[in-house]
Amino acid sequence: MKNVTKYTRQFFEAPKTAMKWTEKSYIDKAPQWCSVDLRDGNQALIIPMSLGEKLEFFKKLTDIGFKEIEIGFPAASETEYDFCRTLIEQDLIPDDVAIQVLTQSREHIIEKTFEALKGCKNAIVHLYNSTSVAQREQVFRKSKEEIIDIAVSGAKLLKEYREKYEGNFRFEYSPESFTGTEPEFALEVCNAVLDVWQPTPEDKVIINLPVTVQLSMPHVYANQVEYMCENLKYRENVIVSLHPHNDRGCAVADTEFGLLAGADRVEGTLFGNGERTGNVDIIVLAMNMYSQGVDPQLDFSNIPALSEDFSRLTRMGIYERQPYSGKLVFAAFSGSHQDAIAKGMKWREEHGETVWNVPYLPIDPQDIGREYESDVIRINSQSGKGGIGYILETRFGYDLPKKMRESVGYLVKGISDKKHKELLPDEVYAIFKTNYVDITAPININETHFVQRNGIEATISFDYNGRKVTATDMGNGRLDAVSNAIRSYTGADYSLNSYTEHALEVGSASKAVSYVEIVTKDGKSFWGTGIDNDIITSSVKALVSAVNNMLKTA
């Protein structure tokens, strides 16, 4: 990292603007969305999608709710051309959806583009040419006047060919490499194109301001967008569009700031796919709005299924921490985080809360097809009693006493640590069941009889270390009497410390689950759980389980 002197800032500050966008704190309505997955995203794939794959992807985009979809560069290849013709000829484009195609400002390319669009009900022809200092000087070696002439000549050709071909065509223009262009010159080029197109309320046009290469912090781009919005001709008939790339990791911020600065429309991709570091992730933008109570007008209610389809069709993976979409974005391994989430969910249930405000969860994961047990509370050696207890309660119906959650939590964490792996909910349940529920060795009670006689007398028949034995004793209640009988026969020195129970729903039958804690003379605590149709039997099973856990450590 010794070559820092070879770099400098390549962006151009916008002439002073009012910076009115800084007075806004959130986006209050959805922009017009345009998916560029099938063009910008597709051309960035190692293996571009086939015709069949593109057709399937197009259908998914319309199902999500996109009304504008850039499908490709028809003059670039036969696959792109055939895709366009297939959509039109097989009537696969919904009436309320416009397809968008890209073209350079060259007549044979424009002609091929209109041939591909012939008969299209709704199409956007997207004209572009590069305007940045680097492109002008190094690639095209043309003056500003010559660059303007390229844009204007292309704009004129679009008008001419629109008259020659059957179909409904709208226009879009992009000063490519806008972020490396002097804002005053970008404005001059765009206004020259607008003078050719003469937009009207019935024939609005799109001026797209691409972050072809991200060169600045987001507020700089917002100022550039505001400058353009304030100075474009025919502004009331111009739809200002954004197309941010993500070279500096700021595509979402660029877009959100750009919308605050006056833009009306966004071009982006699902999951941020695209050249180099990708385009702006429309899922993130939409869900950011959704999380603040603004309807994005797109349906991302099943992101796991969408993720699978995307990976299959593009052969691209999705980063585990990708906002909203990644497999681990809602995962809480930390014990304190799990505890806060579990308590937050409990609070919502107790208070009948309708507005979402759960610690550590910016949105309800279920809104986008995620599950609490598998996506949110994840169990490993860093987990705590709250998360483990939450899984046992919500997935399996066991509402463990607070102190028992500590005991179970330490056991589960220890096993995870020893195995050096995450434990799935079923594995957590198996550990709990094996170590706490209906433990039958070394003591297994076969029969219990009670008689009311100055208290409760219990007679128990049980197997103890392979022998069949009987014991009788008194207590102030049934469970106490059974406990005293076990103690009198085995000589076990413990006290019955706590007992709780609740109904456990298993299928259509309701069973009772009981939890018992015993404490030894030296202060050690042991827990047991019992399940039975009868509440007394379940409590006895819980007691025996606790005693067996104690005896196994003796």
TIDREN-392867 format. One line per 3 residues: number of its first residue (from 1); for each residue x, y, z of C-alpha. Coordinates in Angstrom, 1 decimal, always signed. Layout:
<torvexs>
NUM) X,Y,Z ~ ... .
</torvexs>
This chain:
<torvexs>
1) +0.0,+0.0,+0.0 ~ +2.8,+2.4,-0.9 ~ +1.3,+3.7,-4.1 .
4) -1.4,+6.0,-2.7 ~ +0.1,+9.0,-4.5 ~ -0.9,+7.6,-7.8 .
7) -4.6,+8.1,-6.9 ~ -6.7,+11.2,-6.6 ~ -10.4,+12.0,-6.6 .
10) -12.0,+11.5,-10.0 ~ -15.4,+12.9,-9.4 ~ -16.7,+16.4,-10.0 .
13) -18.6,+18.3,-7.4 ~ -22.0,+19.6,-8.6 ~ -22.4,+23.4,-8.7 .
16) -23.8,+24.6,-5.5 ~ -27.3,+23.3,-4.8 ~ -29.8,+23.9,-2.1 .
19) -29.1,+20.4,-0.8 ~ -32.8,+20.1,+0.1 ~ -32.5,+16.4,+0.2 .
22) -30.6,+16.6,+3.5 ~ -33.8,+17.8,+5.1 ~ -35.5,+14.5,+4.5 .
25) -35.1,+11.5,+6.8 ~ -36.7,+8.7,+4.9 ~ -38.1,+7.7,+1.5 .
28) -41.9,+8.1,+1.7 ~ -43.0,+6.3,-1.5 ~ -41.8,+3.6,-3.8 .
31) -39.9,+4.7,-7.0 ~ -40.6,+3.2,-10.4 ~ -38.6,+0.0,-10.5 .
34) -36.7,-1.4,-13.4 ~ -35.0,-4.7,-13.2 ~ -31.8,-5.0,-15.2 .
37) -31.1,-8.6,-14.2 ~ -31.5,-9.9,-17.7 ~ -29.1,-7.4,-19.3 .
40) -26.6,-5.9,-16.8 ~ -26.8,-8.9,-14.5 ~ -26.8,-11.4,-17.3 .
43) -23.8,-9.9,-19.1 ~ -21.8,-10.2,-15.8 ~ -22.3,-14.0,-15.5 .
46) -19.5,-16.4,-16.2 ~ -22.0,-18.4,-18.2 ~ -24.8,-16.2,-19.4 .
49) -28.4,-17.5,-19.2 ~ -29.8,-19.5,-22.0 ~ -33.0,-18.5,-23.7 .
52) -35.1,-20.9,-21.5 ~ -33.4,-19.6,-18.4 ~ -34.1,-16.0,-19.4 .
55) -37.7,-16.8,-20.1 ~ -38.1,-18.3,-16.6 ~ -36.3,-15.4,-15.0 .
58) -38.5,-12.9,-16.8 ~ -41.6,-14.7,-15.5 ~ -40.3,-14.5,-11.9 .
61) -39.6,-10.7,-12.3 ~ -43.2,-10.1,-13.4 ~ -44.5,-12.2,-10.6 .
64) -42.5,-10.1,-8.1 ~ -44.2,-7.0,-9.6 ~ -41.7,-5.3,-11.9 .
67) -43.4,-3.2,-14.5 ~ -40.2,-2.3,-16.4 ~ -37.6,-5.0,-17.2 .
70) -34.5,-4.4,-19.2 ~ -34.1,-7.7,-21.2 ~ -30.9,-7.1,-23.1 .
73) -29.0,-5.7,-26.0 ~ -30.8,-7.2,-29.0 ~ -28.2,-6.2,-31.5 .
76) -25.4,-7.8,-29.4 ~ -26.2,-11.5,-30.1 ~ -28.7,-13.9,-31.6 .
79) -29.7,-15.1,-28.1 ~ -30.5,-11.6,-27.1 ~ -32.4,-10.9,-30.3 .
82) -34.3,-14.3,-30.1 ~ -35.2,-13.6,-26.5 ~ -36.8,-10.3,-27.4 .
85) -38.7,-11.8,-30.3 ~ -39.9,-14.8,-28.3 ~ -41.3,-12.6,-25.6 .
88) -43.2,-10.6,-28.2 ~ -44.3,-13.3,-30.6 ~ -45.5,-15.7,-27.8 .
91) -47.3,-12.9,-26.0 ~ -45.4,-13.4,-22.8 ~ -45.2,-9.8,-21.7 .
94) -48.1,-8.7,-19.5 ~ -50.0,-5.7,-20.7 ~ -48.9,-3.6,-17.8 .
97) -45.2,-4.4,-18.3 ~ -42.7,-2.7,-20.5 ~ -39.6,-4.4,-21.8 .
100) -36.4,-2.2,-22.0 ~ -33.6,-2.7,-24.5 ~ -30.2,-1.1,-24.7 .
103) -28.6,+0.4,-27.8 ~ -25.6,+2.5,-28.7 ~ -25.8,+5.6,-30.8 .
106) -25.1,+3.8,-34.1 ~ -27.6,+3.5,-36.9 ~ -27.2,-0.2,-37.7 .
109) -27.5,-1.1,-34.1 ~ -30.6,+1.1,-33.6 ~ -32.2,-0.4,-36.7 .
112) -31.5,-4.0,-35.4 ~ -33.0,-2.9,-32.1 ~ -36.2,-1.7,-33.6 .
115) -36.5,-4.9,-35.7 ~ -36.3,-6.9,-32.5 ~ -39.0,-4.8,-30.9 .
118) -41.4,-4.8,-33.9 ~ -45.0,-5.2,-32.6 ~ -44.2,-4.8,-28.9 .
121) -47.0,-3.4,-26.9 ~ -44.8,-1.5,-24.5 ~ -41.1,-1.0,-24.9 .
124) -38.4,+1.4,-23.7 ~ -35.5,+2.0,-26.0 ~ -32.5,+2.9,-23.9 .
127) -29.9,+5.0,-25.7 ~ -26.5,+5.6,-24.2 ~ -23.0,+7.0,-24.9 .
130) -20.1,+7.7,-22.6 ~ -19.5,+11.3,-21.4 ~ -16.8,+11.1,-18.8 .
133) -13.4,+12.9,-19.0 ~ -11.6,+9.5,-19.1 ~ -13.8,+8.1,-21.8 .
136) -13.7,+11.2,-23.9 ~ -9.9,+11.6,-23.7 ~ -8.7,+8.0,-23.7 .
139) -11.3,+5.8,-25.4 ~ -13.1,+8.0,-28.0 ~ -10.6,+10.9,-28.2 .
142) -13.4,+13.3,-29.0 ~ -14.2,+16.8,-27.9 ~ -17.2,+17.7,-25.8 .
145) -19.0,+18.9,-29.0 ~ -18.4,+15.6,-30.7 ~ -19.7,+13.7,-27.7 .
148) -22.9,+15.8,-27.7 ~ -23.2,+15.1,-31.4 ~ -23.1,+11.3,-30.8 .
151) -26.0,+11.6,-28.3 ~ -28.0,+14.0,-30.4 ~ -27.7,+11.9,-33.6 .
154) -28.7,+8.8,-31.7 ~ -31.7,+10.7,-30.3 ~ -32.8,+11.7,-33.7 .
157) -32.4,+8.2,-35.1 ~ -34.7,+6.9,-32.3 ~ -37.4,+9.3,-33.4 .
160) -37.0,+8.4,-37.0 ~ -37.2,+4.6,-36.4 ~ -40.1,+4.9,-34.0 .
163) -42.1,+6.2,-37.0 ~ -41.0,+3.3,-39.2 ~ -41.9,+0.4,-36.9 .
166) -45.1,-0.9,-35.4 ~ -45.2,-0.8,-31.6 ~ -45.4,+1.5,-28.6 .
169) -42.0,+2.9,-27.8 ~ -40.7,+5.2,-25.1 ~ -37.2,+6.6,-24.9 .
172) -34.4,+6.6,-22.2 ~ -31.0,+8.3,-22.4 ~ -28.0,+7.6,-20.2 .
175) -24.8,+9.7,-20.1 ~ -22.8,+6.6,-19.3 ~ -20.0,+7.2,-16.8 .
178) -22.0,+10.1,-15.4 ~ -20.1,+10.0,-12.1 ~ -16.9,+10.8,-14.0 .
181) -18.5,+13.6,-16.0 ~ -18.5,+17.3,-15.1 ~ -22.1,+17.8,-14.0 .
184) -22.5,+20.9,-16.2 ~ -21.4,+18.9,-19.2 ~ -23.7,+16.0,-18.3 .
187) -26.6,+18.5,-18.0 ~ -25.7,+20.0,-21.4 ~ -25.7,+16.6,-23.1 .
190) -29.0,+15.5,-21.5 ~ -30.7,+18.8,-22.4 ~ -29.5,+18.5,-26.0 .
193) -31.1,+15.0,-26.2 ~ -34.3,+16.4,-24.5 ~ -34.5,+19.1,-27.1 .
196) -34.6,+16.4,-29.8 ~ -37.2,+14.3,-28.1 ~ -39.4,+17.2,-26.8 .
199) -41.1,+15.2,-24.1 ~ -44.8,+15.8,-23.3 ~ -47.1,+14.6,-20.5 .
202) -48.3,+11.8,-22.9 ~ -44.8,+11.0,-24.0 ~ -42.5,+11.3,-21.1 .
205) -38.8,+10.3,-21.4 ~ -36.3,+8.9,-19.0 ~ -33.0,+10.5,-18.2 .
208) -30.9,+7.9,-16.4 ~ -27.9,+9.0,-14.3 ~ -25.7,+5.9,-13.9 .
211) -23.0,+5.4,-11.3 ~ -21.1,+3.4,-13.9 ~ -18.1,+3.4,-11.6 .
214) -18.5,+4.5,-8.0 ~ -16.1,+7.4,-7.5 ~ -17.4,+9.3,-4.5 .
217) -19.3,+9.3,-1.2 ~ -23.0,+9.0,-1.5 ~ -23.7,+12.7,-0.6 .
220) -21.7,+13.8,-3.6 ~ -23.8,+11.7,-5.9 ~ -27.0,+13.1,-4.3 .
223) -25.8,+16.6,-4.9 ~ -25.2,+15.7,-8.6 ~ -28.7,+14.2,-8.9 .
226) -30.3,+17.3,-7.2 ~ -28.4,+19.5,-9.6 ~ -29.7,+17.6,-12.6 .
229) -33.2,+17.5,-11.3 ~ -33.3,+21.2,-10.8 ~ -31.8,+22.1,-14.1 .
232) -33.1,+19.6,-16.7 ~ -35.3,+21.0,-19.3 ~ -38.9,+19.7,-19.5 .
235) -38.5,+18.4,-16.0 ~ -42.2,+17.8,-15.5 ~ -42.1,+15.4,-18.4 .
238) -38.8,+13.8,-17.5 ~ -38.5,+10.7,-15.3 ~ -35.1,+10.9,-13.6 .
241) -33.6,+7.4,-13.1 ~ -30.7,+6.1,-11.1 ~ -28.5,+3.1,-12.0 .
244) -25.8,+2.7,-9.2 ~ -23.0,+0.2,-9.3 ~ -21.3,-0.8,-6.1 .
247) -17.5,-0.3,-6.5 ~ -17.2,+1.5,-3.2 ~ -19.9,-0.6,-1.4 .
250) -22.3,+2.4,-1.4 ~ -24.8,+1.5,-4.0 ~ -27.8,+1.3,-1.6 .
253) -26.8,+4.6,+0.0 ~ -26.2,+6.3,-3.4 ~ -29.7,+5.2,-4.5 .
256) -31.5,+6.2,-1.3 ~ -29.8,+9.6,-1.3 ~ -30.5,+10.0,-5.0 .
259) -34.2,+9.4,-4.4 ~ -34.2,+11.9,-1.6 ~ -32.5,+14.3,-4.0 .
262) -35.4,+14.1,-6.5 ~ -35.0,+11.0,-8.6 ~ -38.2,+9.1,-9.6 .
265) -36.9,+5.7,-10.8 ~ -34.3,+3.0,-9.9 ~ -32.6,+0.4,-12.1 .
268) -31.0,-2.4,-10.2 ~ -30.8,-6.2,-9.8 ~ -31.9,-8.9,-7.4 .
271) -29.3,-9.6,-4.8 ~ -27.0,-6.9,-6.3 ~ -25.7,-9.0,-9.2 .
274) -23.8,-7.2,-11.9 ~ -20.4,-6.3,-13.3 ~ -17.5,-5.9,-11.0 .
277) -19.0,-5.5,-7.5 ~ -22.5,-5.4,-8.9 ~ -25.5,-3.2,-9.1 .
280) -27.7,-1.8,-6.4 ~ -29.6,-4.6,-4.7 ~ -33.3,-3.9,-5.3 .
283) -34.3,-6.4,-2.5 ~ -32.4,-4.3,+0.0 ~ -33.9,-1.1,-1.2 .
286) -37.4,-2.5,-1.2 ~ -37.1,-4.1,+2.2 ~ -35.5,-0.9,+3.7 .
289) -38.7,+0.9,+2.7 ~ -40.9,-2.0,+3.9 ~ -39.2,-1.9,+7.3 .
292) -40.3,+1.7,+7.8 ~ -43.9,+1.2,+6.8 ~ -43.6,+2.1,+3.1 .
295) -45.0,-0.3,+0.6 ~ -42.3,-0.9,-2.0 ~ -44.9,-2.3,-4.5 .
298) -42.8,-5.4,-5.0 ~ -43.5,-8.9,-3.5 ~ -40.5,-10.4,-1.7 .
301) -42.6,-12.6,+0.7 ~ -40.6,-15.7,-0.1 ~ -37.0,-14.8,-0.4 .
304) -35.7,-18.3,+0.4 ~ -37.5,-19.7,-2.7 ~ -36.4,-16.7,-4.8 .
307) -32.8,-17.2,-3.7 ~ -32.8,-20.8,-4.8 ~ -34.3,-19.9,-8.2 .
310) -31.7,-17.1,-8.6 ~ -28.8,-19.4,-7.8 ~ -30.0,-22.1,-10.1 .
313) -30.6,-19.8,-13.1 ~ -27.5,-17.6,-12.7 ~ -25.1,-20.1,-11.0 .
316) -24.3,-17.3,-8.5 ~ -24.2,-17.7,-4.8 ~ -25.7,-15.4,-2.2 .
319) -23.4,-14.2,+0.6 ~ -24.6,-15.5,+4.0 ~ -24.7,-11.9,+5.4 .
322) -26.4,-10.3,+2.4 ~ -29.0,-8.0,+3.9 ~ -32.5,-9.6,+4.2 .
325) -31.4,-12.5,+1.8 ~ -28.4,-14.2,+3.3 ~ -29.0,-17.3,+5.3 .
328) -27.5,-15.9,+8.4 ~ -28.8,-12.3,+8.4 ~ -31.4,-13.0,+11.1 .
331) -29.3,-15.6,+13.0 ~ -28.6,-14.9,+16.6 ~ -26.0,-17.2,+18.2 .
334) -25.1,-14.9,+21.1 ~ -26.9,-15.8,+24.3 ~ -27.8,-12.2,+25.2 .
337) -29.2,-11.6,+21.7 ~ -31.2,-14.8,+21.8 ~ -32.6,-13.9,+25.2 .
340) -33.6,-10.4,+24.1 ~ -35.3,-11.8,+21.0 ~ -37.2,-14.4,+22.9 .
343) -38.3,-11.9,+25.5 ~ -39.3,-9.4,+22.8 ~ -41.5,-12.1,+21.1 .
346) -43.1,-13.0,+24.4 ~ -43.8,-9.3,+25.1 ~ -45.5,-9.0,+21.7 .
349) -47.7,-12.0,+22.4 ~ -48.6,-10.8,+25.9 ~ -49.5,-7.2,+24.8 .
352) -51.1,-8.1,+21.5 ~ -48.7,-5.7,+19.8 ~ -49.2,-5.0,+16.1 .
355) -46.3,-2.7,+15.4 ~ -43.0,-4.6,+15.0 ~ -40.3,-3.6,+17.5 .
358) -38.4,-6.7,+18.5 ~ -34.8,-6.3,+19.7 ~ -32.2,-7.3,+17.0 .
361) -34.8,-8.0,+14.3 ~ -35.4,-5.0,+12.0 ~ -38.3,-6.8,+10.3 .
364) -40.4,-9.9,+11.1 ~ -38.5,-12.7,+9.3 ~ -41.7,-14.5,+8.6 .
367) -42.8,-11.6,+6.3 ~ -40.1,-12.8,+3.8 ~ -40.5,-16.5,+4.3 .
370) -38.0,-17.1,+7.1 ~ -38.6,-19.2,+10.2 ~ -37.7,-18.3,+13.8 .
373) -36.6,-21.7,+14.8 ~ -34.2,-22.3,+11.9 ~ -33.3,-18.8,+10.8 .
376) -33.3,-16.7,+13.9 ~ -32.4,-18.6,+17.0 ~ -29.4,-20.7,+16.0 .
379) -27.6,-22.8,+18.7 ~ -23.9,-23.2,+19.1 ~ -21.3,-22.8,+21.9 .
382) -22.0,-19.1,+22.1 ~ -25.7,-19.5,+22.7 ~ -27.6,-18.9,+25.9 .
385) -30.4,-20.3,+28.0 ~ -32.9,-17.9,+26.4 ~ -32.4,-19.1,+22.8 .
388) -32.3,-22.8,+23.8 ~ -35.4,-22.3,+25.9 ~ -37.1,-20.4,+23.1 .
391) -36.6,-23.3,+20.7 ~ -37.8,-25.9,+23.2 ~ -40.9,-23.8,+23.8 .
394) -41.9,-22.6,+20.4 ~ -40.9,-25.7,+18.4 ~ -41.6,-28.5,+20.9 .
397) -44.0,-27.0,+23.5 ~ -41.7,-27.2,+26.6 ~ -41.9,-24.0,+28.8 .
400) -39.0,-24.7,+31.0 ~ -38.7,-23.0,+34.4 ~ -36.1,-20.2,+34.4 .
403) -33.6,-22.0,+36.6 ~ -33.9,-25.2,+34.5 ~ -33.2,-23.2,+31.3 .
406) -29.8,-22.5,+32.8 ~ -29.1,-26.2,+33.4 ~ -30.3,-27.2,+30.0 .
409) -28.4,-24.3,+28.4 ~ -25.1,-25.2,+29.9 ~ -25.5,-28.8,+28.8 .
412) -26.4,-28.0,+25.2 ~ -23.7,-25.3,+24.9 ~ -21.1,-27.8,+26.2 .
415) -22.1,-30.4,+23.7 ~ -21.9,-27.9,+20.9 ~ -18.5,-26.7,+22.1 .
418) -17.2,-30.3,+22.3 ~ -18.5,-31.2,+18.9 ~ -17.5,-27.8,+17.5 .
421) -20.7,-27.5,+15.5 ~ -24.0,-25.8,+15.4 ~ -26.9,-27.8,+16.8 .
424) -30.2,-28.0,+14.9 ~ -33.5,-27.7,+16.7 ~ -34.1,-31.5,+16.6 .
427) -30.7,-32.1,+18.0 ~ -31.3,-29.7,+20.9 ~ -34.6,-31.5,+21.6 .
430) -32.8,-34.9,+21.5 ~ -30.3,-33.7,+24.0 ~ -33.0,-32.3,+26.3 .
433) -35.1,-35.5,+26.0 ~ -32.2,-37.8,+26.6 ~ -30.9,-36.0,+29.7 .
436) -34.1,-34.8,+31.4 ~ -37.3,-36.5,+30.2 ~ -38.7,-39.7,+31.8 .
439) -35.3,-41.0,+32.9 ~ -35.8,-44.6,+34.1 ~ -32.5,-45.8,+35.5 .
442) -31.4,-46.6,+38.1 ~ -34.9,-46.1,+39.5 ~ -38.1,-47.0,+37.5 .
445) -41.4,-46.8,+39.3 ~ -43.9,-49.4,+38.2 ~ -46.9,-48.7,+40.5 .
448) -47.9,-46.0,+43.0 ~ -50.7,-46.1,+45.5 ~ -51.9,-43.3,+47.7 .
451) -53.9,-43.3,+51.0 ~ -55.1,-40.3,+52.9 ~ -54.1,-40.8,+56.5 .
454) -53.0,-37.7,+58.5 ~ -51.5,-36.5,+55.3 ~ -50.7,-38.6,+52.3 .
457) -49.2,-42.0,+52.4 ~ -47.5,-43.3,+49.3 ~ -46.6,-46.9,+48.5 .
460) -44.4,-47.3,+45.5 ~ -43.2,-50.4,+43.6 ~ -40.1,-49.8,+41.6 .
463) -37.0,-51.3,+40.0 ~ -33.8,-50.2,+41.7 ~ -30.5,-51.3,+40.3 .
466) -32.1,-54.4,+38.8 ~ -34.1,-55.3,+41.9 ~ -37.9,-55.1,+42.4 .
469) -38.6,-53.3,+45.6 ~ -41.4,-51.6,+47.5 ~ -41.3,-48.5,+49.8 .
472) -43.9,-46.6,+51.8 ~ -43.7,-43.2,+53.5 ~ -45.8,-40.1,+54.4 .
475) -45.8,-36.6,+53.0 ~ -47.8,-33.4,+52.9 ~ -48.8,-34.1,+49.3 .
478) -48.6,-36.9,+46.8 ~ -45.3,-35.8,+45.3 ~ -43.7,-35.2,+48.7 .
481) -44.9,-38.6,+49.9 ~ -43.3,-40.4,+46.8 ~ -40.1,-38.4,+47.3 .
484) -39.9,-39.4,+51.0 ~ -40.5,-43.1,+50.1 ~ -37.6,-42.9,+47.6 .
487) -35.3,-41.2,+50.1 ~ -36.2,-43.7,+52.9 ~ -35.3,-46.7,+50.8 .
490) -32.3,-45.4,+48.8 ~ -30.8,-43.2,+51.5 ~ -30.5,-40.4,+48.9 .
493) -30.0,-37.1,+50.7 ~ -31.9,-34.3,+48.8 ~ -34.7,-31.9,+49.2 .
496) -37.6,-31.3,+46.9 ~ -37.0,-27.7,+45.8 ~ -39.4,-26.7,+43.0 .
499) -42.2,-28.1,+40.9 ~ -44.1,-26.6,+37.9 ~ -46.3,-28.1,+35.3 .
502) -48.3,-27.2,+32.2 ~ -50.3,-28.8,+29.4 ~ -48.2,-30.1,+26.5 .
505) -50.0,-30.4,+23.1 ~ -48.9,-33.5,+21.2 ~ -50.9,-33.9,+18.0 .
508) -54.6,-33.9,+19.0 ~ -54.0,-35.3,+22.5 ~ -53.2,-33.0,+25.5 .
511) -50.6,-34.3,+27.9 ~ -49.2,-32.9,+31.1 ~ -45.5,-32.0,+31.4 .
514) -44.0,-31.5,+34.8 ~ -40.6,-30.1,+35.9 ~ -39.0,-31.0,+39.3 .
517) -35.8,-29.7,+40.9 ~ -34.1,-31.4,+43.8 ~ -31.2,-30.0,+45.7 .
520) -28.6,-32.1,+47.6 ~ -27.1,-31.3,+51.0 ~ -24.1,-29.7,+49.4 .
523) -26.2,-27.4,+47.3 ~ -26.1,-29.2,+43.9 ~ -29.2,-28.9,+41.8 .
526) -30.7,-31.6,+39.6 ~ -33.7,-31.4,+37.2 ~ -36.1,-33.9,+35.7 .
529) -39.1,-33.7,+33.4 ~ -42.0,-36.1,+33.2 ~ -44.8,-36.5,+30.6 .
532) -48.0,-38.3,+31.0 ~ -51.8,-38.0,+30.4 ~ -52.2,-37.9,+34.2 .
535) -50.7,-34.8,+36.0 ~ -49.8,-36.8,+39.2 ~ -48.0,-39.5,+37.1 .
538) -46.1,-36.8,+35.1 ~ -45.0,-35.2,+38.3 ~ -43.7,-38.5,+39.7 .
541) -41.9,-39.2,+36.5 ~ -40.2,-35.7,+36.7 ~ -39.2,-36.4,+40.3 .
544) -37.7,-39.8,+39.4 ~ -35.9,-38.3,+36.4 ~ -34.3,-35.7,+38.7 .
547) -33.3,-38.3,+41.3 ~ -31.8,-40.6,+38.6 ~ -29.8,-37.7,+37.3 .
550) -28.5,-37.2,+40.8 ~ -27.8,-40.8,+41.4 ~ -25.8,-41.1,+38.1 .
553) -23.4,-38.5,+39.3 ~ -22.9,-40.1,+42.8 .
</torvexs>
